[in-house]
Structure formats: C-alpha cells, structure tokens
Amino acid sequence: MCIAAVFLTHTHFLDCGWVGVQAFFVLSGYLITGILLESRETHGTAASFFGNFYARRALRIFPVYFAYVAVTLIIPSLMVSEPTATVLHATSAQNLPYLLSYTVNVFEGFSSTLPLNPFYAHLWSLSIEEQFYLIWPLLVFFTTNRRLKQICVTLVAVGIIIRLLEYLWIDPPPAQRLIAGRFVYFFTPSQFDAFAFGALLNFRGDALIAKLLRLATRWVPASVALLGLVVLLLAQLAHEKIGLTSLGWSPFLPYFYASVWGYTLLDALFAVIIANLHALPALAKNRFLQRLGRISYGFYIFHYPTLWAAHEIFGIDERATSLGNLGTSALAFAVTWFLAEISFRYLETPFLNLKRHFASRPVAEVAQAAEA
C-alpha cells in the first residue's frame, strides 16, 4: 500500500502519498529492532552478533543495489537519445560517490542546485536506512532494554526540537521555505524519531508504552486529519500553491513550520497503524499484498526509473493530472512489478539463500562450543 501511495505521488494524483516513506522508516525501526533484540539473546559474542547482522543485511541489500547502479551507468548510451544521454552520463559521474557511500540523502539535502540523475532520486531513503544500520545495532547490543526504551522515548520527545534546530540553521526567507523543507526531509537526524517510534513497538508489554499507544490510537489519526485540513485551509487563504490531493500534507511540508512538527504526527500515525494491524486480518492475509511485500525491495529499486522512462517514452508530463498520465503510470506499475519478480527470482533469491550460513546460534550452544 505504501508503494502504491508513493507511485500516485509521483503522478500527482495523490500529493500526500509520499508519507509512505515515513511508514517505511517506522516499520523498519520496528522490524530491525525486533531482529536485533532477538539476535542479542541468541548470540554469545559481539563478533557473532554484528557479523551475522551485517552479513545478512549485505546479502539482502547489496546485490540488487549495486547491480542496479552498474546497469544504470551503462543504459543511457544504449536506450536514451541525445541530449538526454549526455545529461544522464554527466549526472551519473557526479552522483556516483554518493551512491557508493550510501549518502544520496546528503546530496539531495545539500545540493539542491546540482542535478540528481532521475535513476537515483529515490535512493535517498535507502541511504538513511543504511546509516541507521551503522548506529542502531550498537545501541541495541550495548544497552539494556530499559535504557534502549529510554533512548527511544527521548528521540521521540526531541524529534521536533531536532527539526526546529535544522530549520533555524538554514534560516530561510519566506520565499525559500521549500529549500528548508527539503533539507529537513533528507537530513538523517530528522528521521531518528521515525525509527524510534517503530522500535518502541517492540516494548508494548511495558505499561507506560502500552498506555501511550492507547492514547495515540485514540487521538493521533483524528489529529493528523484535522491538522491537515487546517493547513490546507490556511494555505488556500494565504494563496499558497498547495494541491488539494495533498490533504494538507504536501511534499517537504514547507508551510506553517510543518516540516518541524508534521513528521512527529505522521510517524505516530504509522506506529498506531502497525500496532493495530491485528485488527485487520483480511488485509494481513491478502495474497496480493503479501506478494507485493515479498518483492517490495526490488519494487522500490525499480519503480522510480520505470516511471521516469515511461513518461519519457510516451511524452507524458508527469506533473499533469490527466488520464494519459494515469495510464502511463499504471503501465509503469505493471512493468515495475515484472522487473521486481525477475529480480527476486534470479538475483535476490540466490543471495538470500546464503543467509542460512549466518543463522542465529543459541547462547548456550556457543558456550558449549567454547568449552569443548
């Protein structure tokens, strides 16, 4: 569902669909923290804990990612005519250091005047994810559950402060609020609380967290809807250019300091949704969604360039709300699904099968091996 929403955002049929990325960060915080907590209990040494985690993450992420980067360095000269091919080659050379170091988000946030190859514009979120992997395993392994909960609560509580400081650092004049919004959006500390919201879902047995989650379930969805409508109304009164399909949550949240406070509400909303998925068993058992989730990584990698290529081939303006744009996007969705299936079967699965060599070993088993 998040993938479909992001797709619609790129076609401007649903300008608030970009919030699917926030859902991705919250869900990642939940899943990765759960994996790390379980791994901490089953691994006897730091070397085993970190070695297994990073080996398994590398097998999941690196093959498709670096294969994609390699292919897109070559493909412009084969499939794209001039002068577009020259532009793509030039931007690829500029972007390559950021691609190889998983810092595309830094390029996006700090280099708004420099071109980013359309093949790579979506990879900023994966860059933040990889940076998260550098920090979070250390926190999980070297802290107790109690201290980890405290860290997560602190990150959630200071998320607005972090983004306010970032916004004030840029100190934009009114005409450049979008630049500040972009910087806040792509800067890694801005997303810390999204991961923390997700991580806290692993501690729902804690009385305080359970109580806060119940309160959030009651008030956050309505607050998101209401504040979105307020922003939409105020923007219309102020003659700001904000799409009605954004529901008040337009990309980069440039209006009324929403880039400071808005992400907290959105992250809380997705934490509530994830925590209450058990109430939607039909959704969880939907075979279509299950399959899409299984191939979601490849879908993520291929969706943006496929959309771009489809609009280039058919000469459709992706900013236009038209049936031609919708049809082109639907075709791109189908092609992306096909590419993701091929990637999953022939590229991802062989590497995923290697994960069995990095399976968790119970602590008792490690201790017995050490004594032998």
Secondary structure, 3 states (H helix, E strand, C coil): CHHHHHHHHHCCCCCCHHHHHHHHHHHHHHHHHHHHHHHHHHCCCHHHHHHHHHHHHHHHHHHHHHHHHHHHHHHHHHHCCCCHHHHHHHHHHHHHHHHHCCCHHHHHHHCCCCCCCCCCHHHHHHHHHHHHHHHHHHHHHHCCHHHHHHHHHHHHHHHHHHHHHHHHHHCCCHHHHHHHHHHHHHCHHHHHHHHHHHHHHHHCCCHHHHHHHHHHHHHHHHHHHHHHHHHHHHHHHCCCCCCHHHCCCCCCCCCCCHHHHHHHHHHHHHHHHHHCHHHCHHHHCCHHHHHHHHCHHHHHHHHHHHHHHHHHHHCCCCCCCCHHHHHHHHHHHHHHHHHHHHHHHHHHHHHHHHHHHHCCCCHHHHHHHHHC
